[in-house]
Amino acid sequence: MMKIGLELEYWVVNNEGELVSGMDLLASHEAVVPEFVDPMIEIQVPPADGITELQQNLIPILETVLARATELDMHLVPLGTPLTEHQFPVNSERGKILQTIFGEEIRHAKHCAGTHVHFDKRNVVRQLNILTALDPAIALVSSSPYYDGVLMGMDARALMYRTHSTQFLTRYRDLWSYTESVDEWDEKLAQMHETLTLYAEQLDIPQAEFSRHIQQEDVVLTPVRLRAQTPTIEWRAPDIALPSQILQFVGDVSRILSLTEERPVRVGTPGIRANEIGIPSFTELRAITTTAMTAGLSDRVCRYLTMMGFETNQYHPLTEEIAGNDRISAGDACQVRLEYANRLRDDVATYLD
């Protein structure tokens, strides 16, 4: 059975719904680690044999962290963005290096909360390509339509993270095309690392410092990553959402991914068939993903995801509930954060009955 691990990023707010530092929550459980900015924490869920065990690993961690958050008058918010504009300083040496290289545009990465799923390596090329082809599935669990107070689309996190930057930075965090081999993937990664190393030299970043914090395998922040040290295929495409939504989603994706052990993945007519898994051309895929980010579960996106094995009517993304006016005020954003912090608590409680 393929092992699955999770990394879940959450915003931290006080009783008024205002973003606050989550550093006091780090001691609540060994699974809690700091993120790029202080008002965000990450919960790292140990690898599990299947969704049932993953749930058994996740829920006690969340229960413990939420209990400590209550003691501190804090709440965890499962939304892809903070909704309104904020300026948080990076809180790590790695983050400071990236900010020096990429400048102000690194802010988009700082203000995005996502779900990172780690799958055991099996048939790696097939896994890389099918996860790439499943990119439009982000619409199933998108959780924020607003960024800096403006209605951006149905997945503001993905739109800002991937598209609102220079061409140079986009290459480091947008979706890569399908690959023919692991060697091809590694060669591209090595080129990206070499380019960033040269930029660091030009900016007088000490080489020892750069090497210590920026390794080749994590030089990119793309939706699909190949990890050597773990070793896993890491899928970083989805927003954070409610635990039940994430578990449902990861279960479906892992089921589809497991089919690649026996069935080849071929570019052509999309769909899961007895002897193969068909995926669209990369150009067509990009167009479907763009629709998923801007329009959510549109007819086009739902047709595609159905062909790829999802029951789209079983999903109800939070972003559909939140999307409203063209802008959201700071006060309304605080109320929305608190509402979904409460939804998170209620969601966890359903597993404890």
C-alpha positions in Angstrom: 0.0 0.0 0.0 1.2 3.5 -0.9 2.1 5.6 2.1 0.7 9.1 2.3 1.9 12.1 4.4 0.4 15.5 4.9 1.5 19.0 5.6 -1.3 21.4 6.5 -0.9 25.2 6.7 -3.2 27.2 8.9 -3.7 30.9 9.7 -3.7 31.8 13.3 -6.2 34.5 14.6 -7.3 35.9 18.0 -10.9 36.1 19.3 -11.6 39.1 17.1 -10.5 37.2 14.0 -7.3 39.3 13.6 -4.1 37.5 12.4 -1.6 37.0 15.2 1.6 35.1 15.7 1.2 31.4 16.1 4.7 30.9 17.6 3.1 30.0 21.0 1.4 27.0 19.4 4.7 25.4 18.4 5.1 23.7 21.7 1.6 22.2 21.6 2.7 19.2 19.6 5.8 18.0 17.9 4.0 18.0 14.6 3.6 21.8 14.6 6.4 23.8 12.9 6.7 27.5 11.9 5.9 28.7 8.4 7.1 31.5 6.2 5.4 34.2 8.4 4.4 34.2 12.1 0.6 34.1 11.7 0.9 30.8 9.9 1.8 27.4 11.3 2.2 24.0 9.6 1.1 20.7 10.9 3.1 17.8 9.6 1.2 14.5 9.7 3.3 11.3 9.8 3.1 9.0 6.7 0.3 6.5 6.8 -0.8 3.4 5.1 -4.0 4.7 3.5 -6.6 7.3 4.3 -8.0 5.6 7.5 -4.6 5.6 9.1 -3.9 9.1 7.9 -7.1 10.2 9.6 -6.1 8.4 12.7 -2.8 10.3 12.7 -4.3 13.7 11.8 -7.3 14.1 14.1 -5.5 13.6 17.5 -2.9 16.2 16.4 -5.5 18.7 15.5 -7.4 18.0 18.7 -4.3 18.7 20.8 -3.4 21.9 18.9 -6.9 23.3 19.0 -7.1 22.6 22.7 -3.9 24.6 23.3 -5.2 27.3 20.9 -8.4 27.7 23.0 -6.2 28.2 26.1 -4.4 31.0 24.3 -7.6 32.6 22.9 -6.4 31.6 19.4 -8.0 29.9 16.5 -6.8 28.0 13.4 -8.3 29.2 10.1 -8.5 26.8 7.1 -8.5 29.4 4.3 -6.1 29.6 1.3 -5.4 33.3 1.9 -5.9 35.8 4.8 -8.5 37.5 2.5 -7.3 41.0 3.1 -4.0 42.8 2.7 -1.2 42.2 5.2 2.5 42.8 5.3 4.3 40.1 7.3 8.1 39.8 7.5 9.6 36.5 6.6 10.8 34.7 9.8 13.5 32.3 8.5 16.9 32.5 6.9 15.7 30.6 3.9 12.8 33.1 3.5 15.2 36.0 3.8 17.4 34.6 1.0 14.5 34.1 -1.3 13.2 37.6 -0.6 16.6 39.0 -1.4 16.6 37.1 -4.7 12.9 37.6 -5.8 12.2 40.9 -4.1 8.8 42.1 -3.2 7.1 39.5 -5.3 7.9 36.8 -2.7 4.9 38.3 -0.8 2.5 36.2 -2.8 4.1 33.0 -1.4 4.0 34.5 2.1 0.3 35.0 2.0 -0.8 31.5 0.8 -1.9 28.6 2.9 -1.9 25.2 1.2 -2.0 21.4 1.6 1.1 19.4 0.7 0.6 15.7 0.1 3.5 13.3 0.0 3.1 10.0 -1.9 5.5 7.1 -1.8 7.5 6.8 -5.0 6.4 4.0 -7.3 6.3 4.5 -11.0 7.8 7.9 -10.7 7.3 9.3 -14.2 3.7 8.1 -14.3 3.1 9.6 -10.9 4.6 13.0 -11.9 2.6 13.2 -15.0 -0.8 12.1 -13.5 -0.4 14.6 -10.6 0.4 17.3 -13.2 -2.7 16.2 -15.2 -4.9 16.4 -12.0 -4.0 20.1 -11.5 -7.5 21.3 -12.2 -8.7 19.3 -9.2 -7.7 22.2 -7.0 -11.2 23.5 -7.7 -12.6 20.7 -5.5 -11.1 22.1 -2.3 -10.4 25.8 -3.1 -11.0 27.9 0.0 -10.5 31.5 -0.7 -11.7 33.8 -3.5 -10.1 37.0 -2.1 -6.6 38.3 -2.0 -5.7 41.7 -0.6 -9.4 42.3 -0.2 -10.2 41.9 -3.9 -12.3 39.1 -5.4 -9.7 37.4 -7.7 -11.5 34.2 -8.8 -12.5 30.9 -7.2 -8.9 30.1 -6.1 -7.2 33.3 -5.2 -4.2 31.4 -3.7 -3.4 29.6 -6.9 -3.9 32.6 -9.1 -1.6 34.9 -7.0 1.0 32.2 -6.3 1.4 31.1 -9.9 0.6 34.0 -12.1 1.1 37.4 -10.4 4.9 37.6 -10.8 7.7 38.1 -13.3 8.5 35.4 -15.8 11.6 34.6 -13.9 9.8 33.9 -10.6 6.9 32.1 -12.3 9.3 29.4 -13.5 10.0 28.6 -9.9 6.4 28.2 -8.7 4.1 27.4 -11.7 3.2 24.0 -13.0 5.9 22.2 -15.0 5.0 20.3 -18.2 4.9 16.5 -18.4 8.2 14.7 -18.3 9.6 11.8 -20.2 12.0 10.5 -17.5 13.3 11.2 -14.0 16.6 12.2 -15.6 14.9 14.9 -17.6 13.1 16.2 -14.5 16.4 16.2 -12.5 18.2 18.0 -15.3 15.6 20.7 -15.4 15.8 21.0 -11.6 19.6 21.3 -11.7 19.4 24.1 -14.3 16.9 26.0 -12.0 19.2 25.6 -9.1 22.2 26.7 -11.1 20.4 29.8 -12.3 19.3 30.7 -8.7 22.8 30.2 -7.5 24.2 32.7 -10.0 21.6 35.2 -9.0 22.6 34.7 -5.3 26.2 35.3 -6.3 25.3 38.5 -8.1 23.5 39.7 -5.0 26.5 39.0 -2.8 24.7 36.3 -0.8 27.5 34.1 0.8 27.7 30.8 -1.0 27.8 28.8 2.2 24.7 30.5 3.5 22.9 29.9 0.2 23.9 26.2 0.1 22.8 25.7 3.7 19.3 26.9 3.1 18.6 26.3 -0.6 19.1 22.7 -1.6 18.6 21.6 -5.2 15.5 19.4 -4.5 13.6 22.3 -2.9 14.8 25.2 -5.0 11.4 25.3 -6.7 8.0 25.8 -5.1 6.1 24.2 -8.0 2.7 22.3 -7.6 4.5 19.0 -8.2 7.9 18.2 -6.7 10.2 15.2 -6.7 11.8 14.7 -3.3 15.0 12.7 -2.9 15.4 12.8 0.8 11.9 11.8 1.8 11.7 10.1 -0.8 8.3 11.0 -2.1 6.3 12.8 -4.8 5.1 16.0 -3.2 1.8 17.5 -4.5 1.5 21.1 -3.4 -1.3 22.2 -5.6 -4.4 22.3 -3.3 -5.5 25.0 -0.8 -5.9 24.2 2.8 -9.5 23.3 3.6 -11.5 21.5 6.3 -9.9 18.2 7.4 -12.9 16.1 6.1 -12.5 17.8 2.7 -8.8 17.2 2.6 -9.1 13.5 3.6 -11.8 13.0 1.0 -9.7 14.7 -1.6 -6.5 12.9 -0.8 -8.3 9.6 -0.8 -9.6 10.2 -4.3 -6.2 11.4 -5.6 -4.4 8.4 -4.0 -6.9 6.0 -5.6 -6.2 7.5 -9.0 -2.5 7.6 -8.4 -2.4 3.9 -7.5 -3.8 3.0 -10.9 -0.5 4.2 -12.4 1.3 1.1 -11.0 -0.5 -1.0 -13.6 -1.6 1.4 -16.3 0.5 3.6 -18.5 -0.2 7.3 -18.6 -0.5 8.6 -22.2 -1.2 12.0 -23.7 -4.4 11.8 -25.7 -8.1 11.6 -24.9 -8.5 12.2 -21.1 -10.0 9.4 -19.1 -9.3 6.3 -17.0 -9.6 3.2 -19.1 -8.9 -0.5 -18.5 -5.5 -0.4 -20.3 -4.4 3.2 -19.8 -4.9 6.6 -18.2 -5.4 9.3 -20.8 -4.3 12.9 -20.1 -4.8 16.0 -22.2 -2.0 17.9 -24.0 -0.2 20.3 -21.6 -1.6 23.3 -23.5 -5.2 22.0 -23.0 -4.5 21.2 -19.4 -3.3 24.7 -18.7 -6.5 26.1 -20.1 -8.6 23.8 -17.9 -6.5 24.8 -14.8 -7.0 28.5 -15.6 -10.8 27.9 -15.7 -10.5 26.0 -12.4 -8.7 28.9 -10.8 -11.0 31.6 -12.1 -14.4 29.9 -12.4 -14.1 27.0 -10.0 -16.2 23.9 -10.7 -17.5 25.1 -14.1 -19.1 22.6 -16.5 -15.8 22.4 -18.3 -13.8 21.6 -15.2 -16.4 19.1 -13.9 -16.5 17.2 -17.2 -12.7 16.9 -17.1 -12.5 15.9 -13.5 -15.3 13.3 -14.0 -13.3 11.7 -16.8 -10.3 11.6 -14.5 -12.2 9.7 -11.8 -13.7 12.3 -9.4 -17.4 12.5 -8.3 -17.5 16.3 -8.4 -21.0 16.5 -6.9 -19.5 15.1 -3.7 -17.4 18.2 -3.2 -18.5 21.6 -1.9 -15.5 23.9 -1.8 -15.5 26.7 0.8 -14.7 29.4 -1.8 -18.2 29.0 -3.2 -19.7 30.0 0.2 -17.3 32.9 0.7 -17.3 34.6 -2.7 -19.6 37.6 -2.7 -18.9 41.3 -3.4 -16.0 42.5 -5.5 -14.2 43.5 -2.3 -14.2 42.4 1.3 -13.6 44.7 4.2 -11.2 44.1 7.1 -14.1 43.7 9.5 -15.9 41.2 7.3 -12.7 39.3 6.8 -12.3 38.9 10.5 -15.8 37.5 10.8 -15.2 35.1 7.9 -12.0 33.9 9.6 -13.8 33.2 12.8 -16.6 31.5 11.1 -14.3 29.0 9.4 -12.2 28.6 12.5 -15.4 27.4 14.2 -16.2 25.2 11.2 -12.7 23.6 11.6 -13.4 22.8 15.2 -16.8 21.4 14.4 -15.3 19.3 11.6 -12.7 17.8 13.9 -15.3 17.1 16.5 -17.3 14.9 14.1 -14.4 12.4 14.2 -14.3 12.4 18.0 -17.9 11.4 18.7 
